[in-house]
Amino acid sequence: MAGLAIWLFTALALTAAPGPQLELTSPTPLHNGDRATLSGSGFLPGEVLTHFGAVVRYENRIPAAYRGFDLPDLAVTADDAGRFQVEVPLTMLSGVQGRVQLALWHDQKVLETDFLPVRDAGQLEYPGLDATAGTLTFGDFARGGPGEDPVLNGDDVPLTGSGWAGTVFQVDEERYTTINGTSPPDPTFYNNLTHDIVFSGGSLTAASSCVLGGITSAILSVRVTVLVWDPPQYSTITYTTSTGAVQGEGYLSSADVTAPQVQSASATSLYNITVTFSEAVTTPALNADAIDNWTVTFNGAKAVTEVSPLGSLGTTTVTLTVADLGDRGATPTVQFTTGADEYEDDAGNDAASTIAPHLTAADDIVPPTPSLTAPTDGTFMEGASVAWTAAAGAGTDASLQGLRLQGSDNGSSWSNLGDDTSAPYGATYTFGTKYTYYRAQAYDTEGNTANSASSVNFQDAHHLHLTTIPAATQAGVVSGQWTFTVHDNYGNPENVTQTVSLSTDGANGSFRATPSGSNITYVNLINASAGNFYYYDTHPGNPWVKVVNVALLDDSTQYTVNLNTGIASIQIRTATGGEGSATGALEVAGAANGGTYNVTDWMYAAGYNSLGQYVEDVAATWDVVGSLPTGGGSGFQN
């Protein structure tokens, strides 16, 4: 229930009606003796309200004058809804050209209506219009003064002054259509500014300020008026308007009257200088007009041949194209000469000429792009360190200070891993971190840098590596199991889904998935880091065995296939049709089969002789007489 009570209280607080308010309505402009309707709301039901008064602003005077009038006969009682409405005769407006508002001293604060315009043709009297409350000026502020940006709506500007007494009644703002606060304010009056004015010993405290408002494009300057009184006596109202001809003290500029400045310059290449203005400016539409304002010197005059952008309606930077500066450490001098309506801000202020010694452009010319020559994409970095080498780019001059190796895990945040200040550039990086990427960075004496392209991801799969190579085999005998592994550049196994091709330069070599299986030419890896195969060759020798994938660096090794000293096999086609006949049964004899054979008139024989030489003959007739015992024998005889 407590939670519900809190929620109900919060909901009611959020939807509660605003505090007491006053509103003055009437056909305008008002004249002396007119009756205006004063309405109120937000009061307590049945509340009796007294201490009403009127404030008249006399705009017949420059600056405007104020006077307060007590209305002792005005008293009202709020109805059951906390509201009231009453007709008030305004008999204090004789000869007034200005404004009037009504006010109520209620619950220790002033409630005020808006000002309504007054235009009365009667006789004007000035009783008490010269009552001065104290001195009033604007304090130091970042805008509104000479050479500063204009003040804006919402600016909380400081106020200073002395000789004050009483209680602040309200703070008003006079808005002018001239840049120096001298034109008649009507109809540019803005009343009841938010403020935090505090008096201490008759002076405004350092924290005293007011918040400006109502500034439009037609308003070029503003002043402020502070009214004080001894409540609830409206007749005691006195006031002071910030006066004086000093911009930033007596009035603030709300118009841009400040010429743009050429603020800085930067040499960004041997042929380009970027110039920055203090604010956005237009630029000439024609290059011939744009270049006339600029003079550039560095070891002599450097002709300005182009300015960009052209025809801009508002840019803070322009780029000058100049003759070759000839030095990557160049700091050219840039001079700007103003021209009518060529480089100007939105308010039409022409950019100011630079003053000798003008601007010295910063050296922001980066070194030529270097290249990282090691480690390359294929470097296998299984040790404790890696040697790196780099080369400076073409066009490097004496401004280059050195090259360094950098490493990164994400390709965006880089760490320095070592540098070298003289060619040939290189050193050894001992692994603290095995970074994903590496690059070379060139740096000059001004701290300008240029980076090489970053390396590939060294922690991705890069290498095929024959990790298990069986012992040598014999011709005609299947090898032991081979194993290959996919590694990153640091030797870590990497799972991949790839087809790895198997190849050999042995003319009679082949691969198998199992010792007794059929021939294969590849191994499919499915999210795996390793694969296996077997090798078989009918010829002795030292064939190369190779594993290949287009996405990975291949690996190969030279394998030994030894001689088979026994008869591994003999293939016999008996010439049942007589000598030279191609008919007859194919039989196999030898170590794998054993037995004794006496054969004549062979059409085809193939196998190993007693010297370990592989022989075959499909054209001649062989006469073999003798026995071929199990495990091999004396071999062929022709």
N, C-alpha and C positions, 0 to 999 in steps of 0.2 A: 504493500500500500504506500510505503514511503516513496518508492520509485514512481508510482502513479501520481502522487502529489507533486513530486518534482517536475514530472512531465507536464502536468496541468499548469503549474506555475510558469514553466518556460513558455508553453503555448500561449498563455494569457499575456505574458510579458511581450512576446513577439507581435501579438495582435493588438496591444494596447494603443489607445488613441494618443496622438502627440500631446505635448503639454499645452498650457494656455496660449492662445494666439489672438492677435487683433488684425482686423482688416478695415480699411477706409475706402468707401466707394462713393462716386459722385460723377455726374457729367463733368467733363473737363474741357478747357481749363476752368479752374475755379475763380470766383471773384469775391470781393469783400462782401460779407453778409450771406453768402451761399450756405445752405445746409448740406452737410455730408453725412452719409450713413456710416456709423461706427458699429461693427459687429465683433463679437467675441465668442470664443468656444474653448472647451477644455477646462473650465473652472469648476469649483465645487457647487453642487446644487444649492441654491439659496444664498450663495456667497455675495456679500455686499462689497462693491468695488468702488474705491475712491482714489484720490491722488492721480488724476488725469492731467495731462498737459499737452501743449502744442509746440512744435519746433518749426520755425519759418526760416527758410533759406533764401536770402536776398541775392539774386543773381544780377541785380542792377549794379552790383559792385564787382570789381575784379581785384583780387580774388573774391569769391562769394563770401557773404557775411551770414551769421546765424544769430537767432534770438529765440529764447524760450519763453512761453506764456503758461502760467498756471491756469487751470480750469477748475476752481474750487467748487463751482455750483454743479459740476457734473458728477453724478453718483448713480450707479445702476446695481440691480440685483440679478444674479444669474438664475435662470429657471431650473426646473428639475433635471434638465439635460445638461446643465452647466453652461448654457449659452445666453447671450443677450443681444439686443439690437436697439440702437438709439440714434435719433437725429441730433446732430451737433451743429449749432450755428457758428460759423467761422467769421468773427468780427474783427480779426487782427490782421487782415490782408490788404489794407488800404495802400494802394500804389505799389504793391509787391509784383515784381516780375521774377518769379522763382518757383519755389516749391513749399509744400507744407506736409507735415506728418503729425499724427497724434500718438501719444505714448501713455503708458500706465506703469507706475511704480508698484510692483506686485511681488510679494515674497522675496524682498531684498534684491530684485533685479528689474531691469527695464524691459517692458514689452513695447514694441514699436510697430507701427504700420509702415507700409511703403510710402514714399513721398508722392504726392499728386501735384501736377503742374498748376501754377497760379499765373494769371495775366489780368491784373487789375489796373484800371486807368486813373484811379484816384490819386490823392496827394500822398506822397511817400514820406514817412517819418523814419528817422534813424535812431531811435532811443536805444542806447546800450550796444550799438553795433560794433564799437571799437574795443570791446573788452577782450584783452589778450590773455590767454592762459599761460603761455610760456614759449620758449624757443622750440622749434621742431625742424629737424633735418633728417635726411636718410643717412644711415650708417654705411660702412663699407660693404659692398655687395659685388658679386662676380659679374653682374649684368646691369645694363642701364646707364653706365657712366661713359665718359669719353673713350672711344676706341674699343668699347665692349659690345657684346651682343645685346640685343634688346631684351627688356624684361617681358615676362610672359604671364598669362593667367596662371594662378597657383603659386607664383613666386612668393616666398615668405621673406620679406625684406626687412632689415633691421631699422629701427628708429632711435634717434638720440635727441636729447633736449634737456633743458633745465628751467627752473622757475615755475614748476607746476605744483598745483594743490587741488584737492578735491577728488572726485571719483569719476572715472571714465564713463561718459554717457554713450558715445558711439564714435566710430571711426569711419569717415567717408573718403571717397576717392574722386578727384576731379580729373577728367580725361580731356585731352586737348587734341585738336586736329593739326597742330603745328609741332615742330620738333623741339621747341624750347619752352613749352608750358605757358604760353602767353595769349592764346586765343580764348575768346569767351567760352566757358565750359558748356553752356546750354547748347544742345541737349545731351551733353556727354557726362552726366552725373551718375555716380554709382555709389550707393550708400550702404552703410552698416557692414563694413568689412570684418571678417574674422580677425581677432587680434589677441595678443597676450601682453598688453602694456602694463607695466608695474612701476609705481613711483617709489623712490627711496631718497629721502632728504630733499624732495623737490625735483629730482632728476629722474629721467627714465633709466631703468636698470639695463644692463648690457644685453639681457635676454629679450627686451621689448621689441616687438615686430608686428607687422600686419601682413595679411595675405591678399595680394592683388587679384582683381577679377574684372570682368566686363570689357577686356581689351579686345578690340577688333582691328581689322586691317586699316580702318579709317583713323584709328587712334595712334598718334605719334609720340605722345609724352603724357606723363601722369604726375599729379601731386596728391598729397594726402592731408586731410584735416582731422584733428583730434578734438572732440568736444568733451568738456568736463563739467561737473555740477556738484551741488550739495543736495543730495536727494532728501526729500522728494520735491524740492523747490525748483521748478523749471526756470524760474526767472533768474536763477543763479548760473545758468549755462554760459560758459565762456569757451573760446576755441582758439586754435592756432592752425594755420595752413602752412605746410612746408613752402617757404618762399625763398627767393634768391635766384640768381641767374646761373648758378653753378650746376652743371649737369652731374648727376650722381649724388648731389646733396640736396638742392632745392627742388629738383624734379628728376625724374628718371625717363630715359628714352625708351619708348616702346616701339620705335622704328629702327630699322637697320640703316645706320648712317656711317658704318665702318667699312672702309675699303678693304677688300681681300688682300692678303699678304702672300707673297711667295715664301712659303714656310721652310721648305727643305728641298734638297736635290740628291739624287742617288745615281751614280754611274753603274748601270746594270749589265753592260757589255761594252766591248770596244767601240760600239757604234750607237749606243742608246743611253740617254739620261732621262730618268723619271723625275718630274718636278711635282711637288705637292703644294697646293694652295690651302690657306687657312679655312676656306669654305668653298662650296661649289660655285663654279664660274661657267659662263658661256664661253665658247671658243669660236673663232672666225670660221666661216664656211670654206674659204679659199686658203690653200696652203701658202700662197704668196703673201697673203695678209698675216697669216699665223706666225710665220718664221721671222718677220721683221722685228718682233718685240724681244728677240733673244740674241744674246752674245755669249759664246762659249770659248774659253781659252784654256789650253794645257800645252805647255811647250810651244806656244804660239796659238794663233786663232784657229779654231776648228769650226768650219762652216756648218750652220744648221740647215739641213736640206729638207726636213719634213717634220711636221707636228701632227700628233694624233692624240685624241680624236678631233676631227674637224666638224664644225657645225653642231657641237654638243650644247644642249640647253642647260646642262648642269653636271660638271665633273670636278672632282677635287684633285685629280692628277692628269697631267699631260706627259707624253713621251716625246722627247726630242731625238731625232735621228741626226747624227753628226758625223763629220769626217773621222777616220780611224784615229782613236786616241793613242794607239801604239804601245800601250802599257797596261797590263791587267791590274796594276796597282795605281791606276790613274785617279787623281782627285781634282777634276777640272773645276774652274771657276765659272759660275752661271750668273749672268746679269739679265734682269728683266726691265724693260722700259715700257711704261704704261702707254696705252693708246685709247682714244675715245671709242667706247662701245665695242671693244674687242674682247677683253677678258673682264667680265663684270658679273656681279652676283645678282640674285633675284630682285634686289631693291634698286638695281641700276648703278651701284657703286663700282667704278672701274678699279681694277687691281692696282695697287700701289707699286711704283718702281722700287727696285732694290737699291740699297745705299751701299756705296763703297765701304768695305772691300767686297760687297756682294756676297753670294753664297758659294761655299766650297762643297762640291758634291762628295758624298761619302763613297768610299771604294766598296761597292757591292758587286764587283765583277768576279764571278766564281771561276775557279780553275777549270781548265779543260777536263772533260769527263775521263776518269781513269778506267783501267780495266783490271780485273782480277784474273791473274794467269794461273794461280794455284791457291787453294785446292779447286780442281775442276770437278765437273759433275761425276766423273768416274773415279775420283780419288777414293781408295779404300783405306779408311782411317781407323785401323784396329789397334793402333798403339796408344801411347800416352800423350801424343802431341801431333800437330800437323804443321808442316812447313808451308808458309804462304809467300807468294810473290805477287807483285802488282806493277803495272806500268802507267806512267803519267800520260795524259792525253796529248795529242798533237797541238802545238801552239803554246805549250807551257813556257813561262818565262821566270824571271828571278823572284817574282812575288810568291811562287809556290814554296811552302814551308816543308811539306812532307806528305806522305801517304800513310794511311793506317788501315788495319784490318778491323772490321766490325762484325759482330754476330747478333742474330736475332732469333727469337723463338716464334714470332708471329709475323715478321716481315714489315713491322711498323715501328716497334721500339727496338733501338739498336744500342749495343754496348761496345765500347772501345776495347780491343783485345791486344793492342800493341801497335807501334808505329815505327816508321823509319824516315829519317830526314835527308837521306841522300840516295841517289840512284847507284846501282840497281836496288829497287825497293823490295824488302822482304824480311822475314824473321820467322821465328818458331812460336806457335801458340801452344802452350801446354794446357791440356784440357782441364779447366775447372768445370765449365759447362760445355757439353757437346751440343752446340747450337744447331738449330734447324737450317738457318740460312747464313751465308757469309757474303760480304761485299767489301770492296776497297773504297776508301774515301780520301779524296785529295783535299788539303786545307792550305790556305795561304796565310800571309802575315796579318791580315785583317780579320781572320776567322771565317772567311767565306769558304764554303765547302761544295764539292761536287762528288756524286756517288756513282760508282759503277752499277751495272745491272746486278741484282742480287742473284745468288746461285739458286739452283733447284733445291727442293726440300731434301736435305741429306738424310733425313730420318724416314723418308719413303723408301720403298723397295727399289733397289738400283742394280743389284748384282746377282748373277747366277754363280754359285760356287760349288765345285765338285768336292764335297766334304768326305766322301768315302770312296776310295779307289781300291778295288780288290787286288790281290796278288796276281802276278802274271799267270796266264793260262796257256794251254797248248792248242795248236791248230786242231780244229774239229772238236774242241771241248768248250762248253759254255763257261763263261767267267763266273766269278762270284758276284754278289750283289753290289751295284753302284748306288750311291746316294748323292743327290744334288740338293742344295739349300738356297733359298732366296734370302738375301741379306740387304740391309740398308748400308749406307757408307761407313757406319761405325761397326759393322759386323753383326748387328742384331738380326735375328730371323724375322721375316716379315710375311704374314699371310697374304696370299694373292689368289686371284682366280684368273689363270693364264694357261695357255697351251705352250709347252716347252718342247721345241723340236730337238731331235737327236740326229747327229750326223757323224760320218767317219769318212776318211779318205782311203780306207781299206777297200779294195775292189770287191772282196768277197765277205766283208764284214756286215753284220746286221745286229739288230737289237730285239730283245724280248722282254715282255712284262714278267714272265716266269721262266725258269730254266727250260721247261719243256713246251712253252707256249709258242704261238706263231709270231712272226716278225711284226715289229711295230716301228713307227717313225717319230712318235711324239708321246709325251706324257701330259695328261690334263691335271692341273692343280685346281681344286675347288676349295677356296678359302683355306689354303694350306701353304706351308712354307717349305716343304720338302717333298721330293719324289724319288722313285727307285726304278732301276732297269738292269738288264743283263746284256752282256756283249758276247757275240759268237762270230768266229772267223775261221774259214777253212784254210787260210794261208798263214804261214808264219811271217812275222815281221814286226814293225813298230807303228801301227796305224794311229792317227790322231782321233780321239773321241771328243765330241763337242756337244755342249748344251746351249741352245739358242732361243731367245725371245726378243722380238723387235722392241719391246718396252724396257728391256733389261740389258745390262752388259753381260755378254756371254762368257763362258769359261771353257777351257779345253785342256787336254793333257795327252801326252804320247804314251800309248799303252803297249806292253810287250806281249806278243803272242809267240810262244816258243815252238820249236820243231817237235813233231811227234815222231820218235825213233822207231816205233812199231808201226805195223800196217794198220792204219785206222780202219780202212775199208777198201774193198775192191768192188767195182761195178762191172759186171760181165754180161755181155750180150752174146749168146752163143749163136754161131752162124749155122743154123740148121739148114739153111738154104744153100750152104756151100760157101766157099771163099768169096768175099765181096758182097755177100747177101746182107741186107739190113734187117732180116727177120731173126727171130729167136727170142727166147725168154730172158728177162733181166733178172740176174741173181746177184746177191750180195754175199761176200765172204770176207773174213778178216778177223781183226781182234774182237769186234763186237759179236761175231757169229761163231768163229772157230771152224774146225773141220778140215778135211783133206780133200783137195780137188785136183784132178788131172784133166786139163782142158786143152783142146787144140782148136785151131781155126777160130780164135776170138775176133769178133768184129769191133768190140769196144772194151777198153780196159782203162781204168783210172785209179790212182791211189798213190801211196808213198813207197818208193823203193828203199832198199836197204841203206842208201846214203841219205835218206830223209828228204829226197827230192820228189816233189809232186809231179807225176807224169800222167799223160793221157794221150790216147791216139785213137782217132775215130776213122782213120783212112787205111791204115796198114793192118795186115793180118799178124796177130801175135800167136806164137807157139809157146805155151808155158807147160813145161813138164816138171813135175815135182809135187811135193806136198806143201800145203799151207796150214801149218799147225795153229792151234788156238794161241792167240797172243801175237801173231805175226810170224813171218818166215823170211826166206831168203829173197823174196821180191820177184820182180818180173825178169823174164828172159825173153829176148826177141829172137 
